[in-house]
Every structure is written in structure tokens, then in C-alpha cells.
Amino acid sequence: MPLLTRSQTKVMDRKAEESLLAYEERLAAFIQEANDRAAAAAKERSQIEQAEEVKRRKEEQDQLRQEEVDLQAATEHRSRQRERLFTRETVIGDETAHCVAMTSADEAPETDKGLSAVAQISHDLVATCALQKEEILHLQQTVDQMLTRLQALEKQPAAVAAAGPSNLTTRVQVLEDDVSNIKRVHQDFRTS
């Protein structure tokens, strides 16, 4: 609060012909007017802060909704990819089984038997790839969830609690645990 100069406080001086009671009433009215102005300013500031808080919360909710929609779209896309992959695997498996059945007869030439073996190996490779792709998709979902959680944590306002030595140590430990968890998931994702 700025200090008032003598020229600003001159109106508060007692006038020569003014009674003590009138002077006190005038000062009380002056103080009441200043208090009313301060209360009005505080109320206006509070309303502005509330409006900004409502706006901020609405923006956060809109962003969370958009992230949920994006995550749902990504999940549906992965699901469609998974279905196409397993459909292809089933078709290849059926063709391989038919080929093996045709060549298992003793009168089939050696070339057909060799092709049948290659088809069987190809089917096994496709099945292995399908399983690995499924695991990769699962890891991708896990990474997406971790990133969403991390983004939500980044958006949260910082805690106002006193950062004493024990509290600071705890907070650092939590952050280190989160980072090591993210690194582990990333490493799992890369090794898959």
C-alpha cells in the first residue's frame, strides 16, 4: 500500500470552525467510503478471478474431452488393424492347411512337399508376427496412457505446501520413480 503525502491527507485535517463531533463523523464517513471502495475492488477482483478460473476449468475439460476422443479414435484404429491382421492370418492358415493336406499324400511330388513345408514355415512366421504386433499395440496403449497421465500431471498447479527437507526429498523420490517407470516402459517398448 503506497504511503500518502501531506497534500493527499489534507482533506482529513480538522477545519477551524468544525466541531470535534462533526470532524469525527466526517472522518468516519471518509473511512467508510475508503472501506467501501476497497470492498468493491476486492469483490470485482474476486469476480474476475472466478471468471478466469471457470474459463480455465472449461478449457481443461474441453482439452480432456478432446484427448479422450483422440485416444478412443486411436484405440479403434488399432482394433481395426488387429482385426485385419488376424483375418489375414486366418486366411493364410487355411491356405497352408489346404496345401499341407494336398501334399501329405504319398503321390505328391517332392517339389510340392517342399512348397508345403515353406508354406507351413511362412504361416508360423505370420502367426509370430501377429503375436508380436499385438504385444506392440498393447505397449503402445500403455505408453499412450502414461503420456496422458504425464500431461495431466504437468497441467496440475504446483502444490503450495511448504517444501521442507523431508517434503522435498519425498517429491524428488516420486519424480525419480515416475521417470524410471517411464524409462522402463519405453525400454520394454523398444525391445519388443
N, C-alpha and C positions, 0 to 999 in steps of 0.2 A: 504494500500500500504506500503510495507516494506521500511524502510529507507536504503539508500545506504551508504556503508562505503567509506572511502577515497581511498582504493585500487580499488574500483569499479568505482569511478568517476575520476580516474587519467587520463584516456584517453580524458577527456573533458578539461584538462588543456591546456593552450596555450604553444606551443613549442617555444623554444628560437629563432629560425630563422624564425618563421611563422609570416606573416603579419596579421594585425588586420582583414582585409577583408577575408583572407584565413581562419583565425580562426573562424570568424562568419559564413562563408559558411560551414565549417566542422561541427560546432555546429548545424547549421540549418539542414544539411543532417542527423546528428545524431538524432536530434529531429524528423525529418520527418520519419526516419527509425523506431524509437520507436512508433510514432503515427501509422505508417502503421502496425506494429506488433500488437499493441493494437486493431486496427480496424479489422484486420484479426482474432484475437482471439475472439473479440465480435461477428463478423459475424459467426464464427464457433459455438460459444456458442448459438447464436440465431438459427442457423440451427438445432442444436441438440435439443434445447427446442421445436422448431416447430415440429420436427420429433416425439419427445416424446408426444407432445400434439395431433398430428394426431393419433398416436398409442393409446393413452388413449381414445380419442373420438371413434375410431373404436371399441375398446373393450367395451365401454359403449353401443354403438349402437348394437353390437353383443349380449350383455347381455340383452338389452331391447327387441331385437327381440326374443331371447330365452324365456324371461319371457312372451312375448305376445303369443308365440306358446304354452307354458305351460298353460297359462290362457285359451287360446282357447280350448286346449285339455280337461282341467278340466270342462269348460263350456259344451262342447259336451258330456262329460261323465255324467254330471248332467242332461243334457237334455234327454239322453237315459234312465237314471234311472227314470226320471219323466214320460216318455212315458210308460215304463214298469209298473210303479206303477198305472198309470191311466188306462192302459189296463186291469190290474188285477182287479182294482176297477169296471170297466165296466162289466167284466165277472161275478164278484160276485154280482153286482147289477142285472144283467139279471137273474142269477140263483135264487136270492132272490125273484124277481118279479114273476118268474115262480112258485116258491114254495108257495108264498102268494096266487097267483091265484088258484093254485090247492087246497089249504086248505081253501079257503074262501067259498067254497061250504058247505052247511049245513050238508051234509052227511059225511064230513071228520071227522075222529076220533079226540079226544081231543089231543092225542099224536102228531099227525101231525100238529094240530093248535099250540101246544106248540113249536114244532120244527120250524114252520114258524115264530113264534114270536122271537125265538132265532136267526134265520137267518136274520130277519129284524134288530135286535139289532146289530148283527155282521156286517151287511152292513153299518149301521150308524157309528159304530166304525171305520171301514176301511176308510170310507169317511172322518171322523175326522182326522184320522192318515195321510191320503193323504194330507189334507189341512195343517196340522202341518208340514209335511215333506216338502211341498212346501215352507212354511214360513222359515223353517230351511235352505233350499237350497238358498233362497233369502238372508238370513242373512249371510250365508257362502260366497256368492258372494260379499256382502258388506264388510265383513271382509277381503277377499282377495284383494279387490280394495284398502282398507285402508292400508293394509300391503304393497302393491305395491307402493302406494303413499309415505308411510313412508320410504321405502327402497330408493326410488328415492330422497327423501329429505335428507336422510343420505349420499347419494353419492355426493350431490352437494357440491362444495367447500364452505368453510365458507366465509361469506361476509367480505370484508376488511374495511367496514365502521367503523368510529370511534365509540367506544362503550361508548358514553357519558351516563349520568344518565338517560335521557329520552329514548334514543335508547335502552339501556339495559333493562329498565323496559318494554318497548314495546315488545322486543324479548322474555323476560321471560313470559309475558302475553300470547303471541302467542303460546309458547310451552305449557303452562299450559292449554290453550284452546284445543290444539291438544291432549294432554294426557287425558283430561276429555272426549273429544269426543270418543277417542279410548276405554276408560273405559266404556262409555255409550253403545257403540256398543257391546262390549264384554259382558256386563251385559244383554243386550237385547238378545244376542245370548244364554247365559246360561239359562235365564228364559224361553226361547222358548223351 
